[in-house]
Amino acid sequence: MSHPAPLLAQDQPAPSAPQMLPATVPNAPPTDLPLAPAHDLSPLGMYNQAHWVVKAVMLSLLAACFATWTIWLFKTVELLVARQRARQSGRILARAATLDEATGRLGSRRDPATVMALAVAEEYGRSAPAIAPAGTEGIKERAQSLVARIEGQTLARARRGTGVLATIGAIAPFVGLFGTVWGIMNSFIGIAESKTTNLAVVAPGIAEALLATAIGLVAAIPAVVIYNQFSRSLAAYRLLLGDAAAAVLRLLSRDIDFRSMKG
């Protein structure tokens, strides 16, 4: 009886390798969710996304900036024309020998120097009968009062609008700072509600708030510079008016002296 031959090691079937299951991550987020829209960080985009209070602050500052440049345009032209006319009338008064000659050469000009000469000439004509018995002090005091009032009224008109520039230059940075504080406060509220400190979430709101401060500085800095420029122009205009007033009073004093010599 024959026995079966024993199986050799190489004849035995190799054990099958265990199958590897694909690794799975529990609760993996789906990859097909829509991404959050990116923030528009242009100035117009930040304005559109800002809080309505911050928008109101920005609009008020832009209006102040527009007012600043409008005042600059009108006052620059006004002061240039006024100084040129005062300079021309001052030369006419300096070359005249008498008050009548000065008013005749000034003609129909309506600048402040001409108004001074005409007002003093009219007062001199009214006071002429009283000069001999009452003396010359009264007419000189009245003439000085006239030219002082005309000079003061002229400078008051020339200063119109400069107070607005001073106000804008003083409060515009603080108005912009108010908008910034309000915007940053809303950003912190958004951080608390979203429970995240991700910079991508926080930065757009802070940028929108800081835009208000930037607009405040854009409104304030030109206002201060233009106000200082007008202050220098008004000082020069005041000197021209003072020279014209002094020339008119000299002509009056000269006419009075020659009248006394003839009398």
C-alpha positions in Angstrom: 0.0 0.0 0.0 1.5 3.2 -1.1 1.4 6.4 1.0 1.0 9.8 -0.5 4.2 11.8 -0.8 4.5 14.6 1.7 4.0 18.1 0.3 7.1 20.1 0.1 7.3 23.7 1.4 7.6 25.1 -2.1 4.5 23.1 -3.1 2.3 24.6 -0.4 0.1 27.6 -1.5 1.2 30.9 -0.1 -1.1 32.7 2.3 -3.0 35.5 0.7 -2.0 39.0 1.8 -4.6 40.8 3.8 -6.6 43.4 1.8 -5.9 47.0 2.8 -9.1 49.1 3.3 -8.9 52.7 2.1 -8.3 55.1 4.9 -11.2 57.3 5.8 -11.2 60.5 7.7 -14.2 60.7 10.0 -16.4 63.8 9.5 -14.3 65.1 6.5 -15.8 68.4 5.3 -17.2 68.2 1.8 -15.1 69.9 -0.8 -17.9 71.1 -3.0 -19.2 73.9 -0.6 -19.2 77.4 -2.2 -16.5 79.7 -1.0 -17.3 83.0 0.8 -17.2 86.0 -1.5 -14.0 88.0 -1.3 -14.2 91.5 0.1 -13.8 94.4 -2.2 -11.1 96.5 -0.6 -11.2 99.4 -3.1 -12.3 102.7 -1.6 -15.8 102.5 -3.2 -16.1 98.9 -2.2 -15.2 99.6 1.4 -17.7 102.5 1.4 -20.5 100.2 0.1 -19.8 97.6 2.8 -19.4 100.0 5.7 -22.0 100.6 8.4 -24.5 103.4 7.7 -23.1 105.5 10.4 -19.6 105.3 8.9 -21.1 106.1 5.5 -22.7 109.2 6.9 -19.4 110.3 8.4 -17.6 109.7 5.0 -20.3 111.7 3.1 -20.1 114.6 5.5 -16.3 114.7 5.2 -16.5 114.6 1.4 -19.0 117.5 1.6 -16.5 119.4 3.8 -13.7 118.7 1.3 -15.9 120.0 -1.6 -16.7 123.2 0.4 -13.0 123.7 1.1 -12.0 123.7 -2.5 -15.1 125.8 -3.5 -14.1 128.5 -1.0 -10.5 128.4 -2.1 -11.6 129.0 -5.7 -13.9 131.9 -5.1 -11.8 133.6 -2.4 -8.7 133.3 -4.4 -10.3 135.1 -7.3 -12.0 137.7 -5.0 -8.8 138.6 -3.1 -6.7 138.8 -6.3 -9.1 141.2 -7.9 -9.5 143.2 -4.7 -5.8 143.6 -4.1 -5.2 144.6 -7.7 -7.9 147.3 -7.5 -6.6 148.6 -4.1 -3.1 148.8 -5.5 -4.2 150.8 -8.5 -6.3 153.2 -6.5 -3.5 153.6 -4.0 -1.2 154.7 -6.8 -3.8 157.2 -8.0 -4.2 158.6 -4.4 -0.4 158.9 -3.9 0.0 160.9 -7.1 -2.9 163.3 -6.6 -2.2 166.7 -5.2 -5.6 167.5 -3.8 -8.7 165.5 -2.7 -10.8 166.8 -5.6 -8.1 165.8 -8.0 -8.0 162.3 -6.5 -11.8 161.8 -6.7 -11.8 163.0 -10.3 -9.0 160.6 -11.3 -10.6 157.7 -9.5 -13.8 158.3 -11.6 -16.4 155.6 -11.3 -14.3 153.0 -9.6 -16.1 151.3 -6.7 -13.3 149.7 -4.8 -12.9 150.5 -1.1 -10.1 153.1 -1.6 -12.4 155.1 -4.0 -15.2 154.8 -1.5 -12.9 156.3 1.2 -11.9 159.2 -1.0 -15.5 160.0 -2.0 -16.8 159.7 1.6 -14.1 162.0 3.0 -14.6 164.5 0.2 -18.4 164.6 0.9 -17.8 165.1 4.6 -15.3 167.8 3.8 -17.9 169.6 1.7 -20.5 169.4 4.5 -18.1 170.6 7.2 -16.5 173.4 5.2 -18.6 176.2 6.7 -17.7 175.0 10.3 -14.0 174.7 9.8 -13.2 178.4 10.4 -15.2 178.9 13.6 -14.8 175.3 15.0 -11.3 174.4 13.9 -10.0 171.4 12.0 -10.0 168.8 14.7 -13.7 167.9 14.2 -13.4 167.3 10.4 -10.2 165.2 10.9 -11.9 163.0 13.5 -14.9 162.4 11.3 -12.7 161.6 8.4 -10.7 159.1 10.4 -14.0 157.5 11.6 -15.2 157.2 8.1 -12.1 155.5 6.6 -11.8 153.2 9.7 -15.4 152.0 9.2 -15.0 151.5 5.5 -11.8 149.6 6.1 -13.4 147.4 8.8 -16.4 146.6 6.7 -14.2 145.7 3.7 -12.1 143.3 5.7 -15.2 141.7 7.2 -16.5 141.0 3.8 -13.1 139.7 2.6 -13.0 137.3 5.6 -16.3 135.7 4.8 -15.8 131.9 4.3 -12.5 131.7 6.1 -14.2 130.7 9.3 -15.6 127.6 7.5 -12.1 126.6 6.6 -11.0 127.0 10.2 -13.9 124.9 11.4 -13.2 122.1 8.9 -9.5 122.1 9.7 -10.3 121.8 13.4 -13.0 119.2 13.6 -12.6 117.0 10.4 -10.0 114.7 11.9 -12.2 114.1 15.0 -15.2 113.4 12.8 -13.2 110.9 10.9 -11.9 109.4 14.1 -15.5 109.0 15.3 -16.3 107.0 12.1 -13.2 104.9 12.7 -14.2 104.1 16.3 -17.7 103.2 15.3 -16.4 100.9 12.5 -13.9 99.1 14.7 -16.6 98.6 17.4 -18.8 96.9 14.8 -15.8 94.8 13.8 -15.3 93.6 17.3 -19.0 92.8 17.6 -18.7 90.7 14.4 -15.7 88.9 15.9 -17.8 88.0 19.0 -20.7 86.8 16.9 -18.6 84.7 14.5 -16.4 83.4 17.4 -13.3 83.6 15.2 -10.2 85.8 15.2 -9.3 85.0 11.6 -7.6 88.0 10.1 -9.5 87.5 6.8 -12.7 88.1 8.8 -11.5 91.0 10.9 -9.4 93.0 8.5 -12.1 94.2 6.0 -14.1 95.9 8.8 -11.1 97.6 10.3 -10.0 98.8 6.8 -13.5 100.3 6.2 -13.3 102.1 9.6 -9.8 103.5 8.9 -11.0 104.9 5.6 -13.1 107.4 7.5 -10.0 108.7 9.3 -8.2 109.0 5.9 -11.0 111.0 4.4 -11.0 113.2 7.5 -7.3 114.0 7.0 -7.9 114.7 3.3 -10.5 117.2 4.3 -8.6 118.8 7.2 -5.1 119.3 5.8 -6.1 121.3 2.7 -8.4 123.4 4.9 -5.7 124.4 7.3 -3.2 125.2 4.4 -5.8 127.3 2.5 -6.8 129.1 5.7 -3.2 130.1 6.4 -2.8 131.2 2.8 -5.9 133.4 3.0 -4.6 134.8 6.4 -1.5 136.0 4.6 -3.5 137.4 1.7 -5.8 139.3 4.0 -2.9 140.7 5.9 -1.4 142.1 2.7 -4.9 143.4 1.7 -5.2 145.1 5.0 -1.9 146.9 4.4 -3.1 148.1 1.0 -6.3 149.5 2.6 -4.3 151.1 5.3 -2.1 152.8 2.8 -5.1 154.1 0.9 -6.7 155.4 4.1 -3.5 157.2 5.0 -3.3 158.8 1.5 -6.9 160.0 1.8 -6.3 161.6 5.2 -3.1 163.2 4.0 -5.0 164.8 1.1 -7.7 166.0 3.5 -5.1 167.6 5.8 -3.3 169.2 2.8 -6.6 170.7 1.6 -7.4 172.1 5.1 -3.9 173.7 5.4 -4.2 175.4 2.0 -7.7 176.5 2.9 -6.4 178.1 6.1 -3.6 179.9 4.1 -6.1 181.3 1.7 -8.5 182.3 4.4 
